[in-house]
Amino acid sequence: MARTLEPRPCPTGPAVLDIWWQPLAAALDGGGPALLPVPDGPAADGVLAMGRAGEPIDDDVALVVPTSGSTGEPKGAQLTTAALRHSAAATLERLGGQGQWLLALPVTHIAGQQVLVRSLLANTPPVCLDLSCGFTAEGFAAATEALTAQRRYTALVPTQLARLLDDAPAALTSYDAVLVGGAATPPALLARARDAGVRAVTTYGMSETAGGCVYDGLPLDGVRVRLAGDGRILLGGPTVFRGYRLRPDLTAAALETADGTTWHVTNDIGRLDGGRLEVLGRRDDVIVTGGEKVAPVPVEAALCALAGVRAAAVVGVADREWGQRVVAAVVAADPSRPPTLDAVRAGLTALPRHALPREVVVVAALPLLASGKTDRDAVRRLVTGA
């Protein structure tokens, strides 16, 4: 019998296991239908329409993860059993062995799903943090106390890590590894975590690569990384997805085969230094000012290293003279003493002159997408008043 696709809801807390544990195990073993995570609320209709559960699906596809990058209509990344298992096994090998996980991310996204897959490989159900009322440090600390295995792991986005360092650092230091991904981790935040004794591991990947496949800049076992001529990052190997659900047009643009390897052509740009990958941001986010290209991520990292800046996002704003001007939205470390443009520019001497912000807008908080990434469109509206 041909495999079918089954939509499943994505609650938070212990109910996740009631709905996902056995069906996901069956999907990974090939004995059950492929699964489609469906979010609550208005987004559900778009995901269900994309999934078209009544139409055929390849027999080796176990999971279809809705993804749209930062913007756009939902598309479904089809992940095979082999890709999911390889990713989970390679992660556990990199981290030092099987353990128990704390699920602190929604299973609507691949990072949450991979916590379940790794837990299934270890045959150890995770403790599931109840996110129905939002993420709190108190809830995380209480859930950490419920872990029973000697080795323990969790996966977070940078905003969660920052909140826990402020309010519950002791809970973080009890983990053998804390994966941090979903968005670029500011170097200052990573240094702060490691100085506090947190075994933080940065991850880079996406739904199309079965989740994080590059840890602390180095690819997992079997994963390959190369750069296209325009600096785009290509990821190859056994974790790459099968294609987008019933969208051969999008699949053709996202996959290519070379040297016997299937590569996912990402929309990110980066550089390689001795085999270690540094992600510079999305190609769409590159700012062209006065004919020079500026990748926002290195500028944001430099801003976050300044004493007066707690968080920062950099965007390009239309400018009659420069084409675009570099504008920084910053959250002040001390709201009573917000950083000035002159102070910011004076502190960024390591950056080339064309990358220095021409405007600094102090904001109370950076707008975020549900994935934890900075919502750059919202930042642009915020700094322009549009």
N, C-alpha and C positions, 0 to 999 in steps of 0.2 A: 504494500500500500504506500502511495506517495505521502511524503511528509506534509503536514499542514502547518499553518501559522496561527497561534493562539494568543490573542490579546489578554494581558493580565494587569490588574490594578497594582499600584505601588504605594501602599500605606507606609507609615513609619512606625518605629518601635517593634516590639515582639511580633506584631501581626505580619511583618515582612516574612518571617520564617513560615508562618502558617500558609501563606499564599505562594511563596517562591521556592522553599527548600526542596521539596520532593519533585515538583515539576521541572526545576532547573537541573536536578540530578538526572531525571529521565531524559531531558533534552540533550545533556552532555553524553549520556550513554547511548543515544540513538533510539531509545524506546518510546520517546514521547514527542509531542509536537514542538516545533520551534516556537520561541516565546517573543512577544512584543510588549515591552514595558509601556504602560499608558498612564500619563500624569493625570492628576485631578484638574478640574477647572476647564476653562475655555480651550486650552491647548489640546485636550483629549480628542476633539473632533478632527483636528488636522492630522494628528498621529494615526488615528483609526483610518482616515481616508488614505493616507500614505501607505499604510500596511496592507490594505486590500486582502484581508485574511482569507477570503474565499478563493484566491488565485494560487496556482502552484508555487512551490518554493523548493530549492535544491535540497536533496536528502541530507546533505552533510551540514547544512546551516542550522545552528542551534539557537541563535539569538539575533534579533533585528533591533538595533539600538537607534532610536530617533536622535537625529543630530541636525543642526542647522548652522554650525559654526557660531559666529557672533550674531549673525542676522540671517534672514531668509526663511523660506518655507521649509517644513520638516522633510527630511529625507532619511531613509533607513539604511544604516550600515549593517550589512549581512555578515555575521561572524560565524565561522565554522567551529565545530567541536575541537578540531585540531588547533586552531588559532587560539581559542580560549584556554585550552589545556596547556599549550606551550607557554603562553604568557604567564599563567599562574605558576607553573612549575619553575620557570626561569626566575620569576620574582622570588619565590621561596628559596631557591638556590642562592640568589644574590644576597638575600637577607640573613641566611644562615640556618634555614630549616623551617619546618612546619611549626605553627603556633596557633594561638587563638586570636581572633580579630575582634576589634570593636568597630561596628558599622556606624559611622557618624555622617555618612553621605546618603542622599536619596538614591534608590535603585532605578530611578528614571535615567540615570547617567551611567556610563561605562565604569567609572571609578567605583560606584556603589555595587554594581553587578560583579566586578572583579573581586571585591571583598567576599561575596558569596561563593564565587568559583574557587578561590583559594581556600576558603573554609571547607568546601566540599572535598577538595583534594586532601585536606588534612583530616577529614571526617570529624570535624570539630565545629559545631554551630557557633556563629559569632554572637556576641552580646550586641543588641540593636538599640542604639540611642533613639529615644522618642523625639522626633523633630517636629511634631505637630504644632507646637507653640514656638518653634524656632530653636536655634542652637544656643545653648547656655553653657558657661563654664561649670556651673554647679551640676547640671545634668551630666556633662561629660565626666566629671570627677566621680559622681555616683555610679555611673555605668562602668567606669574603670574598676571600681571596687568589686563589681560583680564578675570580673574575669577570674577564671579558675586555673588556667594553664600556666606553666612556668614561663614559656615564651609568649610574648604578647605583641601585637601589632595594631596599628590603626592607619587610616588615610584621611588627610584633611586638605582643605583649600587654605591659601595663605591668610585669609581673614579669620578663619577659625584658629589657626596657629597663633596669630597676634592676640586674639582675645584670651586664649588660654595662658599665654605668657604673662598677660596682665593679671589674670584672676585665679588661675589654678596651675601654676608651673609644676608643682609637685606631682600632679597627675600625669603630666607629660613625661617626666623623667623615669617613670616606671616601665616605659615601653622599650622593647628591644629595637624597634624601628618605627619612626613616624614618617610615612610617605606624605610629601607635600607636592600637590600638583593642581591641575585644572586652570591655573593662571601662573604667570611669572612670579617667582618668589623674590622679593627685593633682597639683595645681598645683605643689607643691614638687618633685616628680619631674620634671615638664616643665621647670621653671625650671632645675633642675640640669643636665638634658640640654642645653638651649639654651646655658647658660653654658659648657658643655664643648665647644661648637661643633657639636653634633648638630643637623641640620636636621629636627627632629621635627615631625610634623604629626598632630594628634589627629583621629580619625575617629569618626563616629557613624553607625550603621546596623545592619542585621541581615539575616538570611537573606531575610526578606520584602522587602527593598529591594535585593537583589543585592549586599549588603555595604555598606560605608561609603558614605554619600551626602551627608554633611555634614562638611566638612573645616575644622578650626579654627573651628567654629561657623557656617560659611557653606555653603549648599547648593551642590552641583555644578551645572553647567549643565543646565537643564531640570528640576531637582528643586525641589519646592515644600515649604514648611514652614508649618504653622499650628497653633494651639493650640485644643483644645476648651474648653468652658466650665469643665470641672473641671481644666484644666491639662494634660490629656493631649496628647502630641505626635502630630500627624498628618503623614505624609510622603506626598507625591504626585508624580506624574510618570512618566516612561518607565522607571524602574528598579523600579517596584512589581511584585510577583509576581502570578501568575495566580490563585492560591488554593491551599488545602491539598489534597494528594493524596487524592481520594475522600472528602473531609470537607466537604460543603457547609454543614454547621452551623457549623463553625469558621470557614469562609471568610466567611460572612455577618456574623460578629461582627468580623472583622479587616479587612474592606474596605467602603468606602462611596464613592459617586459624588456629587460636587457640582461645579457650575460646569464640567461636562464633563471633570473630572479624577477619576481613580481614586486614592483615598487609603487608605493603610494606617493603621489606628487602632492605635497602639502602646499598650503598658502602661506607658510612661514618662511622667513629668511634667517640664515644663520651663518656661522663660520666654524671651521674645524681647526683646532690647535692641538697637534700631537694626537689626533684621534678622538679628542674630547670635543663634544658639540656645545657651542654656545648659541642659544636661540635669541635672535635680535628682535623678534616680533613678527606680526603679520605683514605680508607684502602690501596689503591694502592700507596699512597704517603708516607706511613710510611717508614722511613729509618732504616735499620738494620746495626748498626755499632759496631763491636767488640762483637756481640751477644746481644746488647741492642737495644730496639726499641725506635725510636724518632719520635714523631708526629710533622710535620713541623709547624702547626698553633700556638701552644704555644711559640715556638722559635721565630717565626715571630712577634708575639705580643710583646715579650720581646725586640726584636731588635727595633721595631718601637717606643718603649718607651724611647730609648736612645736619648739624645739631638742631636747627629750628624746624625741621620738617619731619612730620610723622608718616605721611603717605603722599604720593604724587602720581599724577597722570599727565602725559604730554600729548597734545593734539596739534594738528595743523589747522589754521584758520585762514580763510581767503584774505589776501592782501594785495592791493593794487600795485604796490611797488615790488614786492618780493614773490608774488604768486601765492605763496603761503607763508605765514609767520609762525614760529614756534611759540606755543602758549602752554604754560604749566599751570595746572590746577593743583594746589597743595593744601594739605591739612596740617595746620600748625601744631608743633609739639606743645607750645604754650599759647593758647588762643589770645592771651593778653599781650603777646609780643609776636605778631605775625611777621613772617619773613618778607623783606622788601625785594623788589626787582634788583636793585643794586647789590644787595647782600647775596642774593642767589647767584647772580652772574659772577661776583667776585669769588664765590666758593667753588665754582665749576671750572677751575683753571686747567684741569686735565682734559676737558672736552675741546674739540675744535670750535673756533669762533662761530661758525655758521650753525652749530648745534645749540648754542646758548639761547634760552628763552628770551623773547622780546617782550613778553608780558607774563606776569604772575598774578593769578587769581586765587585768593584764599577761600577755601570752602570748608564747610563743617564736616563733610564726609564725601568720599568718592562714590558715585553711583555704580552699582554692580549688577551684572546679569545673574540669573539663577544659578549658573555654573560657578559663580565666585569670581569670574573675570571682570575686569573693569569695563563698564559700558561706555565706550569711547564716543558713541553718538550722543549719549546723554551728557557726557563731559563737555563735548563741543557746544551743545545747547546751553549748558550751564555757564560756560565762560563767555559766550556771545550774547546771552540773554534772549536767545531765539525761542 
